[in-house]
Amino acid sequence: MDAPRSTGQRKSDTLSRLASDVDAWIATADAAGSAYLLPLSFLWDGTGTIVATPRSSVMGRNLSRGGRARVGVGQLRDVTMIDGKAELVEDEQVKDAFAVKHDWDPREETSDYAYFRIVPDRMQAWREVNELPGRTLMRDGDWLA
């Protein structure tokens, strides 16, 4: 097992992953607290994780409420977990960037897609058990490194 990475190295690795990875697991809950988990493509825009989903879907309805969401990026032994609040995205430049990254434009689909930014207030990253201490990179929206 490799030595644990420094907080600064974890932050750098996390930002690289967010810029290059394309898919994430997104967890939300409805008003009654029933959990929902779905894999979605994403775009990291520097301030949050952008996802697109049909507005009428379970995920779309949960995110439309402006509720909390959890985003999991990576694999079991190299994961980034993001906790944040969802907000609707209307910016066409963000939608254009999403389409370019994924070579797919939800605006061209027959379903009514909505875009949401999950703005992080907590971010964690770890590889193995030896990186569990110090895994929190962001707290209350502020980077710790």
C-alpha positions as CSV (number, residue, x, y, z in Angstrom):
1,M,0.0,0.0,0.0
2,D,1.3,3.4,-1.0
3,A,1.9,6.1,1.6
4,P,-1.1,8.4,2.1
5,R,-1.2,11.5,-0.2
6,S,-1.0,14.9,1.3
7,T,-4.1,17.1,1.4
8,G,-2.6,19.2,-1.4
9,Q,-1.9,16.2,-3.6
10,R,-5.4,14.8,-3.0
11,K,-6.9,18.1,-4.0
12,S,-4.8,18.2,-7.2
13,D,-5.7,14.6,-8.0
14,T,-9.4,15.3,-7.3
15,L,-9.5,18.4,-9.6
16,S,-7.8,16.4,-12.3
17,R,-10.3,13.6,-12.0
18,L,-13.2,16.0,-12.0
19,A,-11.9,17.6,-15.2
20,S,-11.4,14.3,-17.0
21,D,-14.0,11.8,-15.8
22,V,-17.3,11.8,-17.5
23,D,-19.6,9.7,-15.3
24,A,-20.7,9.8,-11.6
25,W,-23.2,8.2,-9.3
26,I,-25.7,10.8,-8.1
27,A,-27.8,10.2,-5.0
28,T,-30.8,12.2,-4.0
29,A,-33.9,11.8,-1.9
30,D,-37.5,12.8,-2.3
31,A,-39.5,15.0,0.1
32,A,-40.4,11.8,2.1
33,G,-36.8,10.8,2.4
34,S,-36.8,7.9,-0.1
35,A,-33.3,7.6,-1.6
36,Y,-32.7,7.4,-5.3
37,L,-29.3,6.6,-7.0
38,L,-28.5,7.0,-10.7
39,P,-25.4,7.1,-12.9
40,L,-25.2,10.3,-14.9
41,S,-22.7,12.0,-17.1
42,F,-21.3,15.2,-15.6
43,L,-19.3,18.3,-16.3
44,W,-17.2,20.0,-13.6
45,D,-17.3,23.7,-14.2
46,G,-15.0,24.8,-11.4
47,T,-17.8,25.6,-9.0
48,G,-19.9,22.4,-9.2
49,T,-20.9,19.2,-10.9
50,I,-23.3,19.8,-13.8
51,V,-25.7,17.0,-14.7
52,A,-28.6,16.8,-17.2
53,T,-31.7,14.7,-16.7
54,P,-35.3,14.7,-17.8
55,R,-37.1,17.3,-15.8
56,S,-40.0,14.9,-15.1
57,S,-37.8,12.0,-14.0
58,V,-37.4,11.0,-10.3
59,M,-33.9,12.5,-10.4
60,G,-35.1,15.7,-12.1
61,R,-37.9,16.2,-9.6
62,N,-35.6,15.6,-6.6
63,L,-33.0,18.0,-7.9
64,S,-35.7,20.6,-8.9
65,R,-36.6,20.9,-5.2
66,G,-33.1,22.4,-4.6
67,G,-32.4,19.6,-2.3
68,R,-29.2,17.9,-1.2
69,A,-27.3,15.5,-3.4
70,R,-24.3,13.2,-3.1
71,V,-22.0,12.6,-6.0
72,G,-19.6,9.7,-6.2
73,V,-16.8,9.8,-8.8
74,G,-14.2,7.1,-9.4
75,Q,-13.7,3.6,-8.2
76,L,-13.9,1.8,-4.8
77,R,-10.2,2.3,-4.2
78,D,-9.9,5.8,-5.6
79,V,-13.1,7.7,-4.9
80,T,-14.2,11.3,-4.6
81,M,-17.4,12.0,-2.7
82,I,-19.1,15.4,-3.1
83,D,-22.0,16.6,-0.9
84,G,-23.9,19.7,-2.0
85,K,-27.0,21.5,-2.9
86,A,-28.7,21.4,-6.3
87,E,-29.5,24.5,-8.3
88,L,-31.1,24.9,-11.8
89,V,-28.7,25.9,-14.5
90,E,-30.0,28.3,-17.3
91,D,-26.6,29.4,-18.7
92,E,-26.4,28.3,-22.3
93,Q,-22.5,28.4,-22.3
94,V,-22.5,25.8,-19.5
95,K,-25.0,23.7,-21.6
96,D,-22.7,24.1,-24.6
97,A,-19.7,22.9,-22.6
98,F,-21.6,19.9,-21.4
99,A,-22.5,19.0,-25.0
100,V,-18.9,19.4,-26.1
101,K,-17.5,17.2,-23.3
102,H,-20.0,14.4,-23.9
103,D,-20.5,14.7,-27.7
104,W,-24.2,14.7,-26.8
105,D,-26.6,17.6,-26.4
106,P,-29.6,16.9,-24.2
107,R,-31.3,20.0,-25.7
108,E,-31.7,17.9,-28.9
109,E,-33.6,15.1,-27.2
110,T,-37.4,14.8,-27.3
111,S,-37.6,14.8,-23.5
112,D,-37.5,18.1,-21.6
113,Y,-34.0,17.9,-20.0
114,A,-33.1,20.2,-17.1
115,Y,-29.5,21.0,-16.1
116,F,-28.5,21.2,-12.5
117,R,-25.3,22.2,-10.7
118,I,-24.5,20.4,-7.5
119,V,-22.6,23.0,-5.6
120,P,-20.2,21.3,-3.1
121,D,-20.1,22.2,0.5
122,R,-18.1,19.0,1.4
123,M,-15.7,17.0,-0.6
124,Q,-13.7,13.9,0.4
125,A,-11.2,11.8,-1.5
126,W,-9.4,8.6,-0.5
127,R,-7.8,5.5,-2.0
128,E,-7.1,3.0,0.7
129,V,-7.9,2.8,4.4
130,N,-4.7,4.6,5.3
131,E,-6.2,7.7,3.5
132,L,-9.4,7.8,5.5
133,P,-7.9,10.1,8.1
134,G,-7.7,13.5,6.4
135,R,-10.0,12.5,3.6
136,T,-12.0,15.8,3.9
137,L,-10.7,18.3,1.3
138,M,-13.6,20.8,1.5
139,R,-15.8,21.8,4.5
140,D,-18.6,24.3,4.4
141,G,-17.7,25.1,0.8
142,D,-14.1,26.0,1.7
143,W,-11.1,24.1,0.5
144,L,-8.9,22.9,3.3
145,A,-5.7,23.0,1.2
